[in-house]
Amino acid sequence: MNFKTLKPHKALSSYINYYWFLEVNKSNNIFSKEFLTEGFEFSFNFGDPVEISTKNTTFKTVNETSVSGPLTSPMIVTAEGNVNIFGVCFKPGGAYPFFKYPAHELTNRLVDIRDLWGGNCLDYNSLRSLTIENRVEYLNNLFLKMIKKKKDEYINQAIQTIELYKGIITVEILAEYLDVSVRQLERKFKERVGLTPKQLLRSVRFKNAISSVVMNPEIAWADTALKSGYYDQSHMVNEFKYYTGESPSVYFKNLGDPFSSLLMEIPY
């Protein structure tokens, strides 16, 4: 398995978390993993077809390109054979300036990139022929030319505050801190991020719980649960099952799985 992440251009660092690349040589093993992302994910499939679904939808086969919007519940990725995927992981709200659509129109959806941008905007075959580093350069140049809308500063500040408090803050306090009403905050989040503030808080809180366990495995899970903003250990276990389909013990046992290390990575 070959997996790595690459940084975007400095001017794009407030929009994109990282570019990523995953390659697994041909195998009879089937990867099937649930994952969650708060921002948009662009995927360019240069290997065998990959199937993606949510718990409430049928599988969609990704042969070349796809965009998944922000998720309120996990998507399921299934792949076998040659896995060769190059992707772009956007920050929450980071993809909004590159599209003419409100972010919520793609929440929990998977579409072809070319359906959003048009077939002439992106040359899949040219991208396929490039090295990993040159793909990053190609997309950096494309994104730098495509920025259409300025980021909303108070939404950006709201996301930074959520990250700072690791999701352990109420929507009411967040709105008061930003000097806006809860309704205004929710409306802007729907347009720019595609999630409600409460949904983003929940996701960030969960991912930071994962980070806390990885960084401090000696701490009892009950203590980690309280530190991470959960009522008790049972509450945290239920969140693990919701987001990963696994109990914490099973999840951490399989943490080396390529889809786990890629798609549940802590971006904050």
Residue pairs with C-beta under 8 A, 6 or more apart in sequence:
1 22
1 23
1 24
1 258
2 21
2 22
2 23
2 24
3 20
3 21
3 22
3 23
3 258
3 261
3 262
4 20
4 21
4 132
5 18
5 19
5 20
5 21
5 265
6 18
6 19
6 20
6 21
6 132
6 133
6 136
7 13
7 18
7 19
8 15
8 16
8 18
8 19
8 136
8 140
8 143
9 140
9 143
9 144
11 144
12 140
12 143
12 144
14 91
14 94
14 151
14 156
15 90
15 91
15 94
15 95
15 97
15 98
15 143
15 151
16 88
16 89
16 90
16 91
16 94
16 143
17 39
17 89
17 90
17 91
17 94
17 267
18 89
18 267
19 86
19 87
19 88
19 89
19 135
19 136
19 139
20 86
20 87
20 88
20 89
20 262
21 85
21 86
21 87
21 132
22 83
22 84
22 85
22 87
22 258
22 262
23 47
23 83
23 84
23 85
24 31
24 79
24 82
24 83
24 84
24 258
25 82
26 81
26 82
27 80
27 81
28 80
29 80
30 78
30 79
30 80
31 77
31 78
31 79
31 80
31 83
31 257
31 258
31 259
32 76
32 77
32 78
33 76
33 77
33 257
33 259
33 260
33 263
34 74
34 75
34 76
34 77
34 243
34 244
34 245
35 74
35 75
35 76
35 77
35 259
35 262
35 263
35 264
36 71
36 73
36 74
36 75
36 203
36 206
36 243
36 263
36 264
37 68
37 70
37 71
37 89
37 263
38 70
38 71
38 92
38 193
38 195
38 200
38 203
38 204
39 70
39 89
39 90
39 91
39 92
39 93
39 94
39 95
40 67
40 68
40 69
40 70
40 88
40 90
40 94
40 95
40 103
40 106
40 194
41 67
41 68
41 87
41 88
41 89
41 90
42 65
42 66
42 67
42 87
42 88
42 90
42 113
43 50
43 62
43 65
43 66
43 67
43 68
43 85
43 86
43 87
44 64
44 65
44 85
44 86
44 87
44 124
44 127
44 128
44 135
45 62
45 63
45 64
45 65
45 66
45 84
45 85
46 84
46 85
46 86
46 128
47 79
47 81
47 82
47 83
47 84
47 85
48 79
48 80
48 81
48 82
48 83
49 61
49 62
49 63
50 61
50 62
50 77
50 78
50 79
50 83
50 85
51 59
51 60
51 61
51 62
51 77
51 78
51 79
52 59
52 60
52 62
52 66
52 68
52 75
52 76
52 77
52 78
52 110
53 59
53 60
53 75
53 76
53 78
54 71
54 73
54 74
54 75
54 76
54 108
55 73
55 74
55 76
56 73
59 78
60 66
60 110
62 110
64 112
64 124
65 112
65 113
65 114
65 122
65 124
66 110
66 111
66 112
66 113
67 106
67 110
67 111
67 112
67 113
67 116
68 75
68 106
68 109
68 110
69 103
69 105
69 106
69 107
69 108
69 109
69 110
69 194
70 92
70 103
70 106
70 107
70 108
70 193
70 194
70 195
71 107
71 108
72 107
72 108
72 195
72 199
73 108
73 242
74 242
74 243
74 244
74 245
75 110
77 259
77 263
83 258
86 127
86 132
86 135
88 139
89 267
91 159
91 267
92 159
92 193
92 195
92 200
93 103
93 151
93 152
93 155
93 156
93 159
93 192
93 193
95 103
96 103
96 149
96 151
96 191
96 192
96 193
97 147
97 148
97 149
97 150
97 151
98 143
98 146
98 147
98 148
99 116
99 148
100 148
101 116
102 190
102 191
102 194
103 190
103 191
103 192
103 193
103 194
104 190
104 191
104 194
105 194
106 194
107 194
107 195
113 122
114 121
114 122
114 124
121 142
122 142
126 138
127 135
127 138
127 139
130 138
152 188
152 192
154 178
154 180
154 188
155 188
155 189
155 192
155 193
157 178
158 174
158 178
158 185
158 189
158 197
159 193
159 200
161 169
161 174
161 177
161 178
162 169
162 174
162 197
162 200
162 201
162 204
163 204
163 268
166 204
166 205
166 208
166 228
166 229
166 268
167 200
167 201
167 202
167 203
167 204
167 205
167 206
167 208
167 229
168 205
168 228
168 229
169 201
171 182
171 185
171 186
171 197
171 198
171 201
172 182
174 185
174 197
175 181
175 182
175 184
175 185
175 197
178 185
180 188
185 197
186 196
186 197
189 195
189 196
189 197
189 200
190 196
193 200
195 203
202 239
203 243
204 268
205 228
205 229
205 230
206 239
206 240
206 243
207 264
207 266
207 267
207 268
208 228
208 266
208 268
209 224
209 225
209 228
209 230
209 236
209 239
210 251
210 264
210 266
211 266
212 219
212 224
212 227
212 228
213 219
213 221
213 224
213 248
213 252
214 252
214 255
216 224
219 227
221 233
221 236
221 248
222 232
222 233
224 236
225 231
225 232
225 233
225 235
225 236
226 232
228 236
230 236
230 239
236 248
237 247
237 248
240 246
240 247
240 248
240 251
241 247
244 251
244 260
244 264
246 254
251 260
254 260
255 261
